[in-house]
Amino acid sequence: MKQKTHKSAARRFKLSAKGKVLHRSNGLRHLRNNKQNKQIRGLKQMKEVTGIMGTKIKKLLGKA
C-alpha cells in the first residue's frame, strides 16, 4: 500500500532542495510592538528542524 502524506505536517513544514526540513518561526502573530525590527526580520526567516525530529517529519512527508 502507498504511504500517504500527513497533511497537517505538509502545511507546517517544507523541504528544501537539499532535503532540510524547514518550519516558520513562532512569535510573529501578535505583540509585535515590543519586538525590535531586527528581531522581527530574523523571525520571518524559515528555521531548520534538526535531529530525530527532522527525520520523523520527513517520514510524515513521505520523503524518508
Secondary structure, DSSP 8 states (H G I E B T S, - for coil): ------HHHHHHEEE-TTS-EEE--SS-SS--TTS-HHHHHHHTS-EEE-HHHHHHHHHHTT--
